[in-house]
Every structure is written in structure tokens, then in C-alpha cells.
Amino acid sequence: MYDMNKPLRCMKEIRFFQKLFILFSAVFFVNSVFASEFTISVRALNGIEQAKKRWQPTIDYLNRSIKQHQFILKPVISLDLLDQMAANKVTDFIITNPASYVDMEVKYGASAILTLKSSVFGTPLTEFGSVIFVNSDRGDINSFDDFKNKSILAVSPTAFGGWSVALKELKDYGFDVENNLKSIQFANGIQQAVVYGVRDGIADIGVVRTDQLERMAVIGEIDLSDYKIINSRMSLGFPFLLSSRLYPEWAFVKLKHVPDEIVREVSLALISLRQDSAAAQQGSYAGWVLGMNYQPVHRLMKSLRFGVYANGDEVRLERILKKYKMELIVAVLVLLVALLIIAILLLDNRFRRQRQTQAEKLQHMLQEEVKNQTSQLQKVNQELQGLIDGANIGIIATDIDGVIRTYNIGAETMLGYEVDTVIGQMSVLEIHDAFEIFNEAKALTQNIGKRIEPSMNVFAAMAENPKYQQAIWTYIHQSGERFRVDLSVSIMHDPTGEIDGFVFISKDIEKQCMAESKIKQLSVYMRGIVDNIIDGVITTNEQGIIESFNPAAEKIFGYSSAEIIGKNVAILMPSPYAQLHDDYITKYMETSESVIVGKGRVVEARRRDGELFPLEIGISQLWVAEKHRYVAIFRDISERKKIEEELKQQKEKAEQANRAKSVFLSSMSHEVRTPLNAIIGFAELLLSDTDQDTNSETQAQLTDIMLAGEHLLLLFNDVLDLSRIESGTLSLHIEKLPLAKIMTECLGLLKSQIDSKKIELNCDNLNNIYVCVDETRMKQVLINLLSNAIKYNRQNGRINICLSEFQLNESVELTISDTGIGIEENQQSHLFEPFNRLGAENSNIEGSGIGLVIVKRMMEMMQGWVKISSESGKGTQVTICLHRPSDRSVKLQA
């Protein structure tokens, strides 16, 4: 008979050899466990001394926290030297950038036990990226499409945030970096040199790591407004300028030979490090978190084919060989044992020939049975896999170390990772928030009474305690987005009863949590509004019984909420409305005919002391819990009624005065203009009479008479225009007109004044610019503004006329700036007050004080605006906004 127990004995022998090999390995590495000194090497990005100054306080902190061991700092400038130290195991821990860590992980089996939590202006961050920027005046570079034939200046070829991340964004966009760029330059690893190089025109485009521009701006080295960010994007919780996806910060790396006990002690010590400690402040960081997911860095390096992935997929075989080195050795041993067994069986073949036929029959029977059982098992597996994949939940099964073995479609949809990149390659810890695992470990330690490490032990403890088997956890999507899930964890056992792995069943409840949070916030928010608004709010049921009475209602009616809640709302109404209220409610419920529901109106109400007063009220109907509810929002308008009555009386008086003013100005128009025109005419006639023998003193007096008359006539015209504007009788004829023609005519009228003060005039080209204005009033506006720029300018001064076009809102801005005496800051708030000359009335400069008022009113009538900025002693800048005609409209009539 065939011995059925023989294969079991063989398997026990194989397990014996496996345990024996593991024992030899443990003995081989026993010296590492009892090592007393551990070297921590760090990438000295800014030199050896700077690295010592930054990181030595952290090493001192470890020596104080873990007194039984000694930690030594070893700064290293070269990444190649850092790599050699890892290869030769002359260092134990390494602090380096993500790309350098990925090289060591693949080549030497290193692990990122912690990720740096950097501190930038007090903000803790565990991720960073690239900033791609140009000078803000480069209107020809606005996107990646504009990079063709342009030069780029980056930090260095090996800089992660200062080049590699930006290069990945360009290639993912589809930009051919090798053939379309004019040149790629590097700044020898100095971030500031890149910023200055772009500023000084050494290169068109710059690449630095995130937060570099803000750091330089804070210490005054640059002005952020001088730079424009290309491919600008935002990431939730990330406060700095950004052009790329985010990647994990620097890693605290342990090499494969370091004992787990030392790793655990170092991890706990650094995670416990406070942000306000001397080590964190000297190191310019906020602390450490459990090692983040560096798979995005792997993918970036694979995509760009650099570092350990320079040869493409060849590294994958090397990585597999290193990762499964122990398993391969065991497999070889098993193979050798199998070969030995086969040799023994062959030697013993002569003694078993007589049993061969029977063994073959038994074997055939066993094969058929195995075949049937296998078929049944495959069918069950297919059905089970169909149920798992069809479920609207995420199902993940792992081994005892957390490595994912099963990953259903629901989990793939939820997390974004494809099955091929997860099974056997990712740990379930990578999709969890490391800080959340750490906090849960602390909580379980306190609640259960035994120490729980922040690892898979957390989930083992949860699964073993029914109270904690189901809880709300945070998952991390492939994109980095975090969302909450309802997670249930259970333990899988092998046939011997030993723990074989875990099953994670999760349901995405982020939307549900957000909705519940919003409802709770909205409830608190609405309660706060109702309790604090100045309007009274009352809610009643369908019988008119008061259910809520806010503080404003208490103040208005004089009742406290305790007194009034539960009573009929009719108590707040005077007769006869109180008696009719219940009948009105009944009629509304039966017919839906409303006098007040859904409408606002003014009613008479009654206070607690019996006083009647006017109330402005609006009532709305709600349907809550299948019952009618009514909400009344109201306010006491007693004071408003009094004020309205007073305003009505004052308005009537003002209208009477305005009518009197208009009548006066109208009647005086002819009476004043006629003598003024006569005075001006006679003065001009006398001055032009060449036959009359007049001395220079008489001519000066006649000139003064003529100028005074013209000034008085101008003042009267301005007053009359202002009166027309205020009374609404000034009409405009808006049409499409060339701006250049209007400006030329205005400057021609003012040429003598410009020449007399020898003012330099600079004017932008206004040709082909059309605006929608009233020609006469537009000239009046420009002459007013240009006259001011001349009158208040210096001798030999300058006037600049600049134009800015805005296509989106079809408008132009015209700016007139001068180099005159300017306006005192304390006077600028009075610029548009009629007859206020802002102190110029004490000078020899003529003016009425209402020119700017007329300019402002006329610009508003032409749908524009005016804005004035000035600095005393340096000049004034006046900007007016004018509308351009649209394609559909050539002529508009106001």
C-alpha cells in the first residue's frame, strides 16, 4: 500500500530545514543586535558644517532618549558616497531625499521608517513638489506649449524637487524636452541661483522646489509679484506656490542589517519629538511621521528612467531577487531535499516494483479525486470571486505582515491602485494614515492594558477585541486624497490554528460623513443666526401654538420664551385679529387660500404691556415630520415709521428748495450771462483796438477784466451743469467716437497753457480706439483733467497719457499722470466734495472746486468711473474707465 503519511513527513523535514536556516541567519546577525554605536548619515545639501549645525541637535536628542546606545552623525555631500556607504554597510541609518532613498530601497533592501515633517513659516508639511516660473513680464510664456525654443534653468540633474518632478510634469503633458527646448542649464545645486538666473535673463524658465520663492520673499531677497507661476495648481492643505503633483518629504532610512528593536526605539523617539523642541527648531522641521508611501517616487523614476531605474525593467528582477532572497534559498534547499529523496527512491526502486502497479492505481484514484475536488474548488472560488468583485465594498486580504494578497474591484475603485501594482507589492499600511495608526496604537494600549506597536499589531488587536472590530478609519487614495471608510477587520487562521493574515472590509462613507458634518454645522449655524439676528423669529405648529421664540422676539414683545412657548400666537395680536386667527388657519389648511403666508406685509401687534405697534412680518410654511409648521420673521418698525415720516417731510422741504434753486439758476442764467458776455466782449474789443492809445497798465487791467469775466462765466457754467446733473435734466447723446480725435481736439485747446509752462507731453497711440461717449461731455471731462494736470504741474514738468485695454469686459482705461505738486494724504478723501479746493484757494491757481465733481458724475452717467491716486510732492495720477462698442452695437443712445 502507498504510505499516505510519507508526503507529510517530507513537508515536516522541509520546515525543519527552513527553521534551521533561519536560526543560522539569526546567529550570523547576532552581533548587530548588541551593537552599541549606530551611525546616522545625512545628505549634506548645503555643506558639511551646515548639515552638522542642522542635524546634530537631533542626534543629541536620540542619545538622551536612548541612553543604552550611542548615535553618531555623519554628513555626506556626495550622493554616490552615500550610496557606497549603504552598499558596504558602514552606516546604519540615512536621512536623504526621496529619489536617493528609492535607489537604496531597490538595491540594498533599505526601508523608510519615518518621513520628515518639514516646517515652513510654522506650517508642518510632509510633501513637496516643484515650482516652474518665469518673470511676470514674460507675456509670451503662459503654459507648457510656450516652452518651445526656450531655455530652462534648474537646480541640478539629480535634484528631485528642483528638476525631476518638473521634468515628469512636462513629459506627462506631452512636451518633447529633448528636442523642443533651446537649452537646459543647472545651478550646481543652489536653489537661489535659479531664481536670480531667471530674474537676470540667464534663462527664460526656472525650476525650484516648493516654498523656495516664499522663503526668499520673506527675507526680502525677491518680490513674488515679479514672477509668474506656470501650470499653477492647488492642493488641499498645501499653502505654497505649486506647479506639480506632491511627493513625500525626505526619508529616515534604516538599512537591512539594523536590528528591529533599535529601529522601533529610534522610531518612537523621533515620532515623540515635539515641534517646539530645540532639535526640531534647529533642524527647521516640525517632527516625523511613520514612513509614507514612496511608490509615487518609484513610478516617477521609472517613467523618467533615471537612478536605479535607468535600465528600465532590468532592476525589477534584481529587486525581486533581493526581496525574496530568503525564500529563494529555502526553495533551493527544498529542491535539494527533493532531489535527494528522488535519488533514494530510484535506488530503492527494485524493492518497490512489486507494489508499483497498486501505487499507480491508487495514484490514479487520488488524481481523479484531486481533479474533482479541484474543479469543485475552482467553481466555488469563481463564485466567491464574483461575489467579492460585485460587492460595492472594498475587500483586501493580507498576510500576517500586511502584504496584500487579495484585492477586489471595489477596493480598486475606492483606492485607485491597479491590481497588478498592489498584490504582493504593497502593504495595507500604505493606504492608511500613519499618524492615525500611531494614535490608535496609543489608545488601544491604554484601553486593553498591554503595549500595542504602531504596525499590523494595531489591526490584530482590533480583530481580537469585538469592541474595536469595526471603526471609522482614513484611507489614502493613489492621488493622495484622504477619505473616511467604515472598516471591519478580521483574522484568518491556517489549518494549524496559527494567524495566517487579515481581512479588511471597508465601505466609503466620506460623502456620508461630510453630509452629516454639514447638517450638524448647518444646525449650529442656523441656531446661532436665529438667536443673534436682530429680527424676531417665531415658529408655530399647524394649530398656531408657539414652539420657539428667539431672543429678538423676547425683546420686541416683552415676553420670555418660557412664558410664551406653548401658547397660541393670537396672544400677540390685538382685537379683532386675535379672535379671527384660528378661523384663518383652519381656512388656509382646507383651501390653501392665503392672505399673508408667503407674503410680506405690515401688521399691528401687541406687546406684553398692551402697547400696540407696527410690525413688518413675513410668514413661510414648512413641512416637517409630515406636519405643517409656520415660521414668522418680523421686526419692530416703530422707529422706522417715525424716521420715514420725518424723512418724508424733509424730502418735501428739500424738493421745494431744489425747485427754488433750479428756478433761480434758470432765471439767473440769462441775467448773468448777458452782462458777463458784454464785459468780456468789450474787454476783448478794447485790447484788440490798435488805434486806441492805451498804456501797458490799462492793457493789464483790461486783461484782468477779461480773464475774471471768463473765470466767472466758467464757474457759472460749472454750477449750472452740476445743478442739471443733480436734478436729472442733463441729457447725453452716447455714440461710437474715435478717442484719438477727441484727445487731439482737447490738447489743441490747451496747447498755449502747455507751452507756457514748457510741459513735456507723452501720449500713447490712441488710433483705432473707439469709445461709447457723449462727445461734448467727454471733451469737458478731458479738458477738466488735463487743465488740472497743467495748472498743478511744475514748470518744465511732464504729463503722461497711457491707455490700457480690457477685451473681456470691452472697456479701456485712460490714465493721465503729472509730475506736479500732488495732494496731501489727509485731503484725498475730500477730492469729490463740491467747492472744496483742498487748500488751493490760498494759492494763485484759479479754480472753482467743482470740476472733479462734474467729472465723476459725468463718467458715471456714461457708465464709466474715475479713480485718483496722488503723492504729495511727486504728482497725481487720474484714471478713467470708458466703454468700447461691442460688435453688435455701433451706436448707443442714452
Salt bridges, closest charged atoms under 4 A:
ASP3 OD2 - ARG9 NH2 2.80
ASP83 OD1 - LYS107 NZ 3.04
ASP92 OD1 - HIS257 NE2 2.89
GLU105 OE1 - HIS298 NE2 2.54
ASP140 OD1 - ARG138 NE 2.97
GLU169 OE1 - ARG233 NH2 3.34
GLU169 OE2 - ARG245 NE 2.96
ASP172 OD2 - LYS168 NZ 2.53
ASP172 OD2 - ARG245 NH2 2.33
GLU178 OE2 - LYS171 NZ 3.19
ASP200 OD1 - ARG199 NE 2.95
ASP204 OD1 - ARG138 NH1 3.03
ASP211 OD2 - ARG209 NH2 3.55
ASP211 OD1 - ARG215 NE 2.74
GLU249 OE2 - ARG209 NH2 2.87
GLU261 OE1 - ARG264 NH2 2.61
ASP276 OD1 - ARG274 NE 3.13
GLU318 OE2 - LYS322 NZ 3.62
ASP348 OD2 - ARG352 NE 3.81
ASP433 OD2 - ARG482 NH1 2.42
GLU453 OE2 - ARG264 NE 3.97
GLU453 OE2 - ARG451 NE 3.07
ASP500 OD2 - ARG405 NH2 3.31
GLU510 OE1 - ARG484 NE 3.09
ASP531 OD1 - ARG527 NH2 2.86
ASP535 OD1 - ARG635 NE 2.76
GLU547 OE1 - ARG629 NE 3.09
GLU563 OE2 - ARG608 NH2 2.65
ASP582 OD1 - HIS581 ND1 3.51
GLU611 OE1 - ARG607 NE 3.08
GLU616 OE2 - ARG640 NH2 3.14
ASP636 OD2 - ARG607 NH2 2.84
GLU639 OE2 - LYS642 NZ 3.87
GLU644 OE2 - ARG640 NE 3.28
GLU655 OE2 - LYS651 NZ 3.93
ASP721 OD1 - ARG724 NH1 3.80
ASP721 OD2 - ARG777 NH1 3.61
GLU726 OE1 - LYS661 NZ 3.33
GLU726 OE2 - ARG857 NH1 3.93
GLU735 OE1 - HIS733 NE2 3.98
GLU745 OE2 - LYS741 NZ 2.79
GLU745 OE1 - LYS779 NZ 2.26
ASP755 OD2 - LYS751 NZ 2.68
GLU775 OE2 - LYS741 NZ 3.52
GLU775 OE2 - LYS779 NZ 3.46
GLU805 OE1 - ARG884 NH1 2.66
GLU833 OE2 - HIS830 ND1 2.80
GLU846 OE1 - HIS711 ND1 3.92
GLU860 OE2 - LYS856 NZ 2.71
GLU871 OE2 - LYS874 NZ 3.42
